[in-house]
């Protein structure tokens, strides 16, 4: 095996946009017409533009690291009339062989562009070997000129031209990278912001925040099914379990509850210790209540996973869920500089009290009459109960055996 024939391009003269003719203007007009262009549209426009200038681009690739609890970022590959987008898993990404043995790592570490003549190397890097097998002759990879240099952001081009890229081709590519870099960074920053809001605030609420609903006291009234859930005996369990096991228990509980909430179109607004507050907004009350009920049923079917994750006997751990349907105030509350996007109002308080009541009754799921009215086929009345902080006795419903 021979070493890759690598050229360090970092000492080349700064990119000159005159090499690109009217490409920057055409790209600007193209992006403006797109409104909010995607990573795929940017790479497609750039690659086609370079081809029109005579640069023999055969394959183009962009790899950009963002912030997301599951994905480390995205890769976009352009070529042969197709665009392929893939998400990279976050866990262990920098230890994976396909990263460690790649041109991307070399550029990450050096911060400098590289050119590799594929016809003059037998590199064992999978990326280069695959390009060579497919007829590639030359390859160049650049770090994207982002202001934030803490995350991977690279762009590469390959050609099948017999003589590879000429010097003018390389100069044009360098100039194009300088022109396109800020566009990619804007998209990356936006995606990071949206991901963080989705993760820490919730998809619906995060979208409202991103769109500018950030003033304290900004509330809208919405009708929603409300779900309050709580893990039983968590305090006692946490006192006798080691810290890591306690975290594992909580994560398993939140997964078992959160996955069906998300699947059914709900949104978790708060984690309250071992509790969860979620809403299922919707003008159709029947659909909203049915979705909340399905989430509760899925939680029940999979609750065994919580005990198993914590290595606890299944009869040593339980949970309770309160369900209600009503109007809530949805928006910002908090201090002048630290806000919380949540729901407030009597309907939320009632749901919380129903969940509390389940601690004293032999029923896991309790619902209000307002909730049960929209799913009468699966709810049966239990009795009226006095609930803390609620003026009048509340008629409480439980799941029927048909459920």
N, C-alpha and C positions, 0 to 999 in steps of 0.2 A: 504494500500500500504506500502510495506517495502522499506527501502533504499537499493540502490545497494550495493552489497558486493564488495568493492573496495580495491585493494591492491596498495599501492604506491611503484613502482619498482625503484624509483630514487636512492635509497640507495644501490642497488645491485652492486656487483663488476663489473668493466669495462668489456665489451664484449671481449671474447677471441676467435679469429678466428679459433683456433685449434678445437673448437667445430663444425666447419663447414666442416671439412675435406678438400676435394679439391673443395668445392663449389665456393670459391672466384675465383680460377683459371678457373673453368668452366664458371662462369659468365663472367669473363674478355674475354675469348675466344669467348663466345657467342656474347657479345657486339661488339667485334672486327669484327666478321663475319657479323654483321648487318650493319656496317658502321655508320649510324646515327640512333640509336635505338629510338623508341618512348616510351612515358610513358607506353603505353599498353604492349609493348614488354618487358620492364624492369620488370614490375610487374608480367607478365606471367612467365618469366624466373626465377625470385626469388621464386615465389610461388611453381612452379614445383620443383625447386631445394630443397626447404624445405621439400616438400612431399617425395622426394627421400631419404632425410636424416631420414625420419621417423616422422617428425613433422606433426601432423594430421591437416593440414590447409584445411579448407572447404571454407571459404570466405576470401578474402583479399581486402583491400581498400586503395587507396591513394587519398589524397586531398591536392592540391597545389594551393596557391594563386599566381597569376601573375599580370601584369599590362596591362590593356586593357580598353578602354573607355566604353565598353558595358559589358564585362564579367569580373567577379572577379577572375576567375581561372577555374580549371577543377577538376572533380572527376573521378576516374577509379575504377571500381569494378570487381574483378575476382572471378569466381566460377562456378561450374557445367558446365564446358566446354565453358563458355561464358565470354566475356569481355564487360562491359558496360561503355561508356564514356559520361560524361555530362558536359556542360558548366554551370557555375553559373552566374546569372545576378549580376552585380556590385551594382546596386541601392538597398540600404537598406539591404545588405546581412548580416551585423552583427546585424541587428535588427529583422531578420526573426526568427520565432519560432523554425524552424528546426535546426537553428544554436544555438540559446540561450539555448535550451533544448537538448544538445547533448554532447557526450564525446569529440568531437572536441573542443568545447569551454573550457571544463575543462583542456584539455592539452594545449590549447593556453594560458590560464591564468596561469597555474602552470609551464609549460615548462618541465613537468615530465611525464613519462609513467604511464599508469594505467592498472590494470587488473580487470575485472569485471566477477564474476562467475554468468553466466546467470541463472543457475538452482536454485540459492539461492537469486534471486531478483525478485521483481515485479515492476521494474523501469518503470516510465511513459515516459522515453526517447524513442521517436519513433524508433530510430535506434536499440536500444537494444531490445525493445518489438518485433520488426519485426524479428530480428535474433532468439529470443527465440521461437516465434511461428513457425518458420521454422525448429526448432530442434536444434538450437545452444545451447551449454552448457557452453562455456567459450569464453572470449573476451579479447584481449589485444591491446592497442593503444599506439604508441610511437610518440613523435615529431621527425621528420626527422632532423638529425644533420646538418642543414644548417649553413653556416657562417653568412648569413643574417637571423636574427631572427625576423625581423619586419613583416613577413608575415606568414600566416598559411601554415604549411607543416607537414602533419601527415601521418602515415601509420598504419593500423590496421589489425589484423588477428582474425578470429573466427574459432571454431571447433565444430564438432558434436560428438567428442569422449565422451563416457559416463562419464569418470572421468576428462574431460577437458584437459588442457595442463599440462604436468608434468613440474617439475623444469628444467629438461634438455631441454625440448621444449622451455620454456621461455628464457633460456640462449641462445639457438641457434637463436631464433627470435631476441633477443637483438644484438647478434653478426652480424646477417644478416643485420639488420637495419643500423649498423655502416658501414658495407661494401657497402651497396647499396646507402646510403645517398648522397655521392658525385656525383654519377651517376645521381640521380634525380635532384640534384642542378644544374649540368651542363645543363640539359635539360630545367630546369626552367629559368635559366639565358639566355639561347639562345632564348627561347620563349618570354621572356620579351623584349630582344633586337629587335627581329623581330616585335613584336607588336608595340613597340614604333616607329620603323622606318616606319612601315605601316601607323601608325596613323599620324605622323608628316611629313613624307616625301612622302609616297605613296607606294603601293605594288611593282610596277616595280622599281621605283627609290630606294626604301628602300632595295630591293634585291641586286641591284648593289652596293650600299654603303656597305651592309653587306659582299658582296663578295670581297670588297677591293678597289672599285673605289672611292678613297677619295682624290686623288691629285688634287690640284687646277689647272684648265686648262684642266683636262681630259674631253674631249668632243668627242662624236661620232655623226656622221650625220645620222639622221633617217628621213624617210618620214612619215608624220602624218597629220591627220585632226586636226585642231586647233580650239578650242572654247574659245571665250572671252565673258563673261557675266557680266552685271552690273545692279544693282538695281537703279531705277530712283528716284530722289528727296530724296535720303537717308539723305543728309546733312540737308535739311530743316526739314524733319521728326524727325531726331534725336535731333534737337534743341528744339522741342516742346514736345518730349516724355521723360518720366523718364528713367533713365539708365536701369533698369531691363526690361522694355518694349522694349527698343532698342535692347538689347541682344536677347530677344525673337523673335523680328522681323528678325534679322540677322540669327539666328539659323533656323527659319522656311524657310527662303529664301535659305539658304545653303542646307537644307534637300531636298527641292523641286527640286533644281538644281542638287545636288550631288547624290541623289539616282539613277536617270536615267543615269547619267554619269557612275557610277559604274556598273549599270545593263548592259549597252551597251559596257562594256569593256574599258571605258576610265579611265583616271587617273587625278585627280586634283593635279596640281603642286603648285598652289599658291592661297591663299585668299588675295586679295588686297583691304582691307577695306571692301566695300560691293561688290567687284568684284571677279570673279573666272577665272583663267586660267587653261584650261584642254586640254589634248591631247589624241588622239585616234591613236596610232601607228599601222602600218600595211603595209605589202608589197602590199596588195590588196587595191588599192585606193578606189574602189567602196564600199567595205565593211566598210572601215574606215569612209568615208564620210556619208554613210548610217547610221552608228552607231551614229555619231555626230548629224545628223539630227533627228534621233529618240529621242535622249536625249533632243534636243531642243523642239521637239513636246510634249514630256511628261512633260517638264517644263511648257509649255503653258497650257496644260490640267489641271495641278494641282496648277497653280499659285494662285488661289483663296485661297489656304490654308495659304499663306503668309499674306494676308490682314486679314483673319479671326483670325490668331494667334495674330496679333497686334491690333485686334478690330478696324480696319480701314475700311472705305467704300472701296469697291473693285475698284472703279474708281479713287481713290486717290493715287494709287501706281501702278507702272509699271516696266518694265525691258527692256533691249536690249541685243541682242546676235549677235556677229560677227563670221563668219565661213570661214575658208580658208583651203586649202590643199597645202603642200609644204615641203621642206626640212628644218630641224631645227638642231641646235647644241644642243645636249642633254648631260648634265653633270654638272661639278662643276665650279662655279664662286664664287668669294668673296674675303675675306682677307686671310692671311696666316693661321689664327686660327678659322675663322668663315665662313663656306662655305654654299652655297645654291645649291641644286640640281634642275636644272631648264632647260628650253629651251630658246634659244636666236636665233636671226637672223632676216633678213628682213621679213620672213613669219610671225613671231610673231608680229612684228610691224604693218604689214598690217592688221592682224586680229584685233588688238587693235583699229586701226583707223576705221575699219568697224563698230565695236561696238560703237565707238564715233559718227559715222555718223547716227546711228539709233536714236540718240536723236533729230535729225533735220528732220527725215522723218517719215511718218505715217506707218512705218513697224517695227515690233518687231525683226525680224530675217533678217539679211543681209549677203550675201555670195559673195565671189569672183568668177570670171569666172573659175579659176582653180578648185574651189570646185564644182561649178555647173556642170562642164563638166563630173563629175563622178556620178551625180544624175540628169541627164537632164530631167527626167520625172516629177520632182516636182519643178523645178526652172524655173523662167522666168526672162528675162532681165528687169532691171528697167531704168538705165541710166548710163552714165559715170560721175564720180564725182572726184573732186580734194580732195585729202586727205592730211592732215597735215603731212609733212615730207616725202611724197611719190612724186617722181619726175614727174611721168606721171599720167594723169587721169586714174582712175580705173573703169572698167566696173563692175557694182554692180547688183546682182541678188536678187530676193525675192522669197518667197514661192508662188507657183501657187495656185489657188483656189481649184484645185483637191486635194491638200494636206489636 
